[in-house]
Amino acid sequence: MHIDIRPIETYAEYRACEQLQKLVWGDEFVVPLNLLTTVQRNGGLVLGAFIGQELVGFVFGFLARTADGRLKHASHMAAVRPDLRDSRVGERLKRAQREFALAQDLELMTWTFDPLLARNAHFNIHKLGAICRTYLRNVYGPEPELVDGILPSDRFQVEWWLVQSPITRPAAELIATAPLINPSLDAPPHITGAPILRLRIPSDFVKLQQHDPSAAQAWRYHVRACAEAAFAANYVVVDFIRSESQYVLVKPDA
């Protein structure tokens, strides 16, 4: 199966981006054609993955600044047709997006994802090598929280340092003995001050939401408390262990 990665160009291809968003996320938060085309023409990027003439994935990002004024590429959206999620289309798109940002002399790309989604954590943190030290509460609503039983849309904001990460991953043998921040769902965060900590999440949060909404809600607020406490203590997420469904955090100054 040959997959071609290239910028979106035609009206039909931009419309295909709209349709792919609806397929992946529904109708509520579709980035429309007029915004996609404007960003593409003004220093941003709308990059597509094609099989023949059919769009099967795309990424969308734009030039932005960090809080301290550093220029960066803000990656807002990445979508892949559901039946192709295990075919490395997403990884190829992100790698191509990296090359685009490097060509603009940028060293940093950021984006957000739900920290309770193990699949996304594995891809963003373990595979791509992004790090995280920022927790954002309820980015997309609802307001007030939990209206109609909808969970708050909390997110990790990750940093993907495109040349070299400022923080290295610890060795596996050190991670294995690191204490858990959350040995119990009912206990407060256990921030020990150790140089390495682990934070566990459900292995399949989507299924948990479907079958036990009250447990999903408990996990949302539990991980929020744990991550915020860890980041306040200057810990940084540097890896994700898929087999254990655990984040690995380090304290750079320890």
C-alpha positions in Angstrom: 0.0 0.0 0.0 1.6 3.2 -1.2 0.9 6.3 0.9 1.8 9.8 -0.5 2.4 12.6 2.0 2.0 16.1 0.6 0.4 19.5 1.3 -3.4 19.8 0.7 -3.9 21.9 -2.4 -7.3 21.7 -4.1 -10.8 22.6 -3.0 -11.8 18.9 -3.1 -8.9 18.0 -0.8 -9.8 20.6 1.7 -13.4 19.4 1.7 -12.1 15.9 2.2 -10.3 17.2 5.4 -13.7 18.4 6.7 -15.2 15.0 6.0 -12.4 13.1 7.7 -12.8 15.3 10.8 -16.5 14.4 10.9 -15.7 10.7 10.5 -13.1 10.7 13.3 -14.7 13.2 15.8 -18.3 14.0 14.7 -19.7 17.3 13.6 -19.1 19.5 16.6 -15.6 20.7 16.2 -14.8 20.8 12.5 -12.1 23.2 11.3 -13.7 24.5 8.1 -12.2 24.9 4.7 -11.8 28.7 4.8 -9.7 28.5 8.0 -7.6 25.6 6.7 -6.8 27.4 3.4 -6.0 30.7 5.1 -3.5 29.0 7.5 -1.9 27.1 4.6 -1.3 30.3 2.7 0.1 32.2 5.7 2.9 30.1 7.1 1.0 27.2 8.6 0.6 23.7 7.3 -2.3 21.4 6.2 -0.6 18.2 5.2 -2.4 15.2 3.8 -1.8 11.4 3.5 -3.2 9.9 0.3 -3.8 6.5 -1.1 -4.1 7.3 -4.8 -6.4 10.3 -4.8 -8.2 9.4 -1.5 -7.3 11.4 1.6 -6.8 9.0 4.5 -5.1 11.3 7.1 -4.0 14.9 7.7 -2.3 17.2 10.1 -3.0 20.9 10.7 -0.8 23.4 12.5 0.4 27.0 12.5 3.1 29.3 13.6 2.7 30.4 17.3 4.7 31.6 20.3 5.4 30.2 23.7 4.6 32.1 26.9 8.2 33.4 27.0 8.1 34.5 23.3 9.8 31.6 21.6 8.5 30.8 18.1 7.0 27.3 17.7 4.8 25.2 15.5 1.4 24.6 17.2 0.0 21.4 15.9 -3.8 21.6 16.4 -5.1 18.5 14.7 -4.1 15.1 13.4 -6.6 12.7 12.0 -6.3 9.2 10.4 -9.0 7.1 8.9 -10.0 4.7 11.7 -9.2 1.5 9.7 -5.7 2.7 9.1 -4.7 3.7 12.6 -2.2 0.8 12.9 -0.5 1.4 9.5 1.9 4.2 10.7 0.1 6.9 8.7 -0.1 9.1 11.8 3.6 8.7 12.4 4.6 9.5 8.9 2.4 12.7 9.0 4.0 13.8 12.2 7.5 13.2 10.9 6.7 15.2 7.8 5.3 18.0 9.9 8.5 18.0 11.9 10.5 18.5 8.6 8.2 21.4 7.7 8.8 23.1 11.1 12.6 22.5 10.9 12.6 24.2 7.5 11.1 27.3 9.2 14.0 27.2 11.6 11.8 26.1 14.5 12.9 23.8 17.3 9.7 23.2 19.1 6.3 21.8 18.3 3.4 21.6 20.8 0.0 20.0 20.8 -2.5 18.6 23.3 -4.0 15.2 24.0 -6.2 13.5 26.6 -3.8 12.1 29.2 -6.1 9.2 29.9 -5.8 7.7 26.4 -3.1 5.1 26.6 -2.9 4.7 22.9 -2.2 8.4 22.3 0.2 8.5 25.2 2.2 5.7 23.7 2.4 7.4 20.4 3.1 11.0 21.5 5.4 10.3 24.5 7.1 7.0 23.8 7.2 6.8 20.0 7.7 10.5 19.0 9.6 11.4 22.2 7.6 14.4 23.3 7.6 15.5 26.9 5.0 17.1 29.1 5.0 19.4 32.0 1.7 21.3 31.5 -1.8 20.2 32.5 -4.7 22.1 31.0 -8.1 21.8 32.6 -11.3 21.5 30.5 -9.8 22.9 27.3 -13.0 22.5 25.2 -15.6 22.5 27.9 -18.3 21.8 28.9 -19.1 24.6 31.3 -20.0 24.0 34.0 -18.0 20.8 34.3 -19.9 17.5 34.1 -23.0 19.1 32.5 -25.1 16.3 31.1 -22.5 13.8 32.4 -19.9 14.9 29.9 -16.4 14.7 31.4 -14.2 17.9 31.4 -11.9 18.0 28.4 -8.6 18.0 30.3 -5.4 17.8 28.2 -1.7 17.3 28.5 0.2 19.9 26.4 3.3 18.2 25.1 6.5 19.7 23.8 8.2 18.0 20.9 11.8 19.3 20.7 12.7 18.7 17.1 16.5 18.7 17.3 17.2 17.4 20.8 15.0 16.9 23.9 16.2 18.9 26.9 15.5 15.9 29.2 16.6 12.4 28.7 14.7 9.2 29.5 16.0 7.2 32.5 17.2 3.6 32.0 14.6 0.8 32.2 16.1 -0.7 35.4 15.7 2.7 37.2 12.1 3.1 36.0 11.2 -0.4 37.3 11.9 0.6 40.9 10.4 4.1 40.8 7.5 4.7 43.1 3.9 5.2 41.9 2.3 8.6 42.4 -1.1 6.9 42.6 -0.9 3.4 44.2 -4.6 3.8 45.0 -7.4 5.6 43.1 -8.8 6.8 46.4 -5.5 8.2 47.9 -4.1 11.7 47.4 -1.0 12.0 45.1 2.1 10.4 46.5 4.9 12.8 45.5 7.9 11.3 47.2 10.7 13.6 45.9 12.3 10.6 44.2 14.2 11.4 41.0 11.8 9.1 39.0 8.1 8.6 39.5 5.4 6.6 37.7 1.7 7.6 37.1 -0.7 4.9 36.1 -3.8 5.4 34.0 -6.5 2.9 32.7 -5.4 0.7 29.9 -8.6 1.4 27.9 -10.3 4.6 29.1 -12.7 4.6 26.1 -14.1 1.2 27.2 -14.2 2.4 30.8 -16.3 5.5 29.8 -18.7 3.2 28.0 -19.2 0.7 30.7 -18.6 2.6 34.0 -19.0 6.3 33.7 -18.6 6.9 37.4 -15.2 5.2 37.4 -14.2 7.3 34.3 -15.2 10.4 36.2 -13.1 9.4 39.2 -10.1 8.7 37.0 -10.4 12.1 35.3 -10.2 14.0 38.6 -7.7 11.6 40.1 -5.2 12.0 37.2 -5.8 15.7 37.2 -4.8 16.0 40.9 -1.8 13.7 40.4 -0.4 15.4 37.3 -0.9 18.9 38.6 0.8 18.0 41.9 3.7 16.4 40.0 4.2 19.3 37.6 4.0 21.8 40.5 6.9 19.8 42.0 8.9 20.2 38.8 8.5 16.7 37.5 8.3 16.2 33.7 6.7 13.3 31.8 9.4 11.7 29.6 8.0 8.3 28.7 5.0 6.0 28.7 5.1 2.2 29.3 2.3 0.7 27.3 2.4 -2.8 29.0 1.9 -1.2 32.4 -0.2 1.8 31.2 2.1 4.1 33.2 3.7 7.5 32.6 7.3 7.9 33.6 8.2 11.3 35.2 11.6 12.6 36.1 12.8 15.6 38.2 15.6 17.2 36.1 17.2 18.9 39.1 17.2 15.7 41.3 
